[in-house]
Amino acid sequence: MTNLLVLGGSGRTGIHVLIQAVARGHRVRALVRDPDAVQAPVGVELIRGTPSNVDDIRKAAQGSEAVVSALNNSRASDNPWAKSVSPPMFMTDAIRNTLTVMGEQSIRRIVLTSTQNSGDGRDQANPAFKALVKLSNLKATFDDHDGVDEVVRAFGTDWTLVRVVLLADKPLVTPVWAAEAGTEKPGRRINRGDLAGFLLDTVEQGTWIRKAPVVWNAGG
């Protein structure tokens, strides 16, 4: 059993993290803007606040042993090419705040969702895709993921950046395959529930520490 702080728990991946974490026996707190709008399972303590406010994180993180972040930027629609409506560098600032608090409260472990072809994984991207990112609404999101990558590495905690392929809202498939960028050709998709399970597995098993695996569903 681990005392977990979950960020992004109100999102479509984050709610799977909450459900599975409680089912596995963890004590779970989630920092969310509006607790009344989150259909969290019994056993999750919802803390009102935002990771953009370092004092809110200080309050929510008390007693935690690990952090799981499913934060992402909000878009104007579900279309992946839609314009971001989150503040510029929202995730980077939120994770910087989180890592600052982790240092203050002696919390070593953090597992974060990232995206394929971000950070040092950009070198593996198709040149046409990299050019497209620069000219589209995706640039703001990729810039933010790059910022998270840089900040996490600078703080030197026991981090794992889980780089996801295209996310799908489908029933659990399992198993999840994972590999460092450039070592295997990943599948196209991963289900949000399976991703949540992988995030929790890395916390429980202490795997992929200070690494950034790409993850996908077998056959996806």
C-alpha positions in Angstrom: 0.0 0.0 0.0 1.3 3.4 -1.0 0.0 6.9 -0.2 -0.4 8.4 -3.7 -1.0 11.9 -4.9 -2.7 12.0 -8.3 -2.6 15.0 -10.6 -5.0 15.2 -13.5 -7.4 12.8 -11.7 -10.5 14.4 -13.3 -9.3 13.7 -16.8 -10.1 10.7 -19.0 -6.9 8.9 -18.1 -6.7 10.2 -14.6 -10.1 8.8 -13.6 -8.8 5.3 -14.5 -5.8 5.9 -12.3 -8.1 6.7 -9.4 -10.3 3.7 -9.9 -7.4 1.3 -10.3 -5.3 2.7 -7.5 -8.1 2.3 -5.0 -8.8 -1.2 -6.3 -5.1 -2.1 -5.7 -5.3 -0.9 -2.1 -3.5 2.4 -2.2 -4.5 5.4 -0.2 -5.3 8.1 -2.8 -5.5 11.8 -2.8 -6.3 13.8 -6.0 -5.9 17.5 -6.5 -8.8 18.7 -8.7 -10.3 22.1 -9.5 -13.9 21.1 -8.7 -14.4 18.0 -6.5 -18.2 18.1 -7.1 -17.6 17.4 -10.8 -15.4 14.3 -10.3 -17.0 10.9 -10.1 -14.2 9.4 -8.0 -14.5 6.0 -6.4 -15.1 5.6 -2.7 -11.8 5.9 -0.9 -10.3 8.8 -3.0 -9.8 12.0 -1.0 -10.5 14.9 -3.4 -8.5 18.1 -2.6 -9.8 21.3 -4.2 -7.0 23.2 -5.9 -4.8 23.5 -8.9 -1.2 22.4 -9.6 -0.6 25.9 -10.9 -0.6 26.9 -7.2 2.3 25.6 -5.2 0.5 26.0 -1.9 -2.4 23.8 -3.2 0.2 21.1 -4.0 1.8 21.5 -0.5 -1.6 20.8 1.1 -2.5 17.9 -1.2 1.0 16.2 -1.0 1.2 15.9 2.8 1.9 12.3 3.7 2.3 11.2 0.1 5.0 8.7 -0.9 4.7 9.0 -4.6 3.1 11.2 -7.3 1.3 10.0 -10.4 0.6 12.8 -13.0 -1.9 12.4 -15.8 -1.9 16.1 -16.6 -2.4 17.2 -20.1 -3.3 20.4 -21.9 -7.0 21.1 -22.6 -8.0 21.7 -26.2 -11.0 23.5 -27.7 -12.4 20.1 -28.8 -11.5 16.4 -28.8 -9.8 16.9 -32.2 -6.1 16.4 -31.6 -5.3 19.3 -33.9 -7.6 21.7 -32.0 -6.2 24.8 -30.3 -4.9 24.4 -26.7 -7.0 26.4 -24.2 -4.7 25.8 -21.2 -2.4 28.6 -20.1 1.0 28.6 -21.9 3.4 26.0 -20.4 0.7 24.8 -18.0 2.1 21.4 -17.5 5.7 22.6 -17.1 4.8 25.1 -14.4 2.6 22.5 -12.6 5.3 19.9 -12.6 7.9 22.4 -11.5 5.7 23.3 -8.6 5.2 19.6 -7.8 8.9 18.8 -7.9 9.6 21.7 -5.6 7.1 20.4 -3.1 8.4 16.9 -3.4 11.8 18.2 -2.4 10.4 20.0 0.6 8.4 16.9 1.7 11.1 14.3 0.9 8.9 12.5 -1.8 11.2 10.8 -4.2 9.0 9.0 -6.8 7.0 10.6 -9.6 5.5 8.9 -12.7 4.2 11.2 -15.4 2.3 10.8 -18.7 4.2 12.3 -21.6 3.8 11.9 -25.4 5.7 10.0 -28.1 8.3 12.1 -29.9 8.7 14.7 -27.1 11.9 15.6 -25.3 14.9 13.6 -26.4 12.5 11.3 -28.2 12.0 14.0 -30.8 15.1 12.6 -32.6 13.0 9.5 -33.5 10.2 11.4 -35.1 9.5 11.4 -38.8 10.8 14.7 -40.3 7.5 15.4 -41.9 5.8 15.0 -38.5 8.3 17.4 -36.9 7.6 20.0 -39.6 3.9 19.6 -39.1 4.1 20.1 -35.4 5.9 23.4 -35.9 3.1 24.7 -38.1 0.1 23.5 -36.2 -1.7 23.8 -32.9 0.3 20.8 -31.7 3.4 23.1 -31.2 2.1 24.5 -27.9 1.5 21.1 -26.5 4.8 19.6 -27.6 6.6 22.7 -26.3 4.9 22.1 -22.9 5.8 18.4 -22.9 9.4 19.3 -23.8 9.4 21.7 -20.8 8.2 19.0 -18.5 10.9 16.7 -19.8 13.6 19.3 -19.1 12.3 20.2 -15.6 11.9 16.6 -14.5 15.5 15.7 -15.5 16.9 18.8 -13.8 15.4 18.0 -10.4 16.9 14.5 -10.2 14.1 12.7 -8.4 13.2 9.1 -9.2 11.1 10.0 -12.2 9.6 8.0 -15.1 8.2 9.8 -18.2 5.7 7.5 -19.8 5.5 8.5 -23.5 2.2 7.5 -24.9 1.1 6.8 -28.5 -2.5 7.6 -29.6 -4.9 7.2 -26.7 -8.1 5.2 -27.1 -11.2 5.0 -25.0 -11.8 1.2 -25.3 -12.1 -1.7 -22.9 -8.9 -3.0 -21.2 -6.7 -5.0 -23.6 -3.4 -5.7 -21.8 -0.6 -6.4 -22.0 1.1 -3.1 -22.4 4.4 -3.1 -24.3 7.1 -0.6 -23.4 10.5 0.2 -24.9 12.9 3.1 -25.0 12.5 5.3 -28.0 14.2 4.0 -31.1 14.6 0.4 -29.9 11.3 -1.0 -31.1 8.5 0.0 -33.5 5.6 0.8 -31.2 2.0 0.1 -31.9 -0.4 2.9 -32.8 -2.6 3.0 -29.8 -2.9 2.4 -26.0 -6.2 2.3 -24.1 -6.5 4.8 -21.2 -7.2 2.1 -18.7 -4.2 0.1 -19.7 -2.1 3.2 -19.5 -3.3 3.9 -16.0 -2.4 0.3 -15.0 1.1 0.8 -16.4 1.6 4.1 -14.5 0.7 2.3 -11.3 2.8 -0.7 -12.1 5.9 1.5 -12.4 5.2 2.9 -9.0 4.6 -0.4 -7.3 7.5 -2.3 -9.0 10.0 0.5 -9.1 10.6 0.1 -12.8 11.8 2.5 -15.5 13.4 4.8 -13.0 14.9 7.8 -14.8 13.8 6.5 -18.1 11.2 7.5 -20.7 9.6 4.4 -22.2 7.2 4.6 -25.1 4.1 2.5 -24.3 1.4 0.8 -26.4 -1.1 -2.0 -26.5 0.1 -5.2 -28.0 -1.5 -5.5 -31.4 -2.7 -1.9 -31.1 
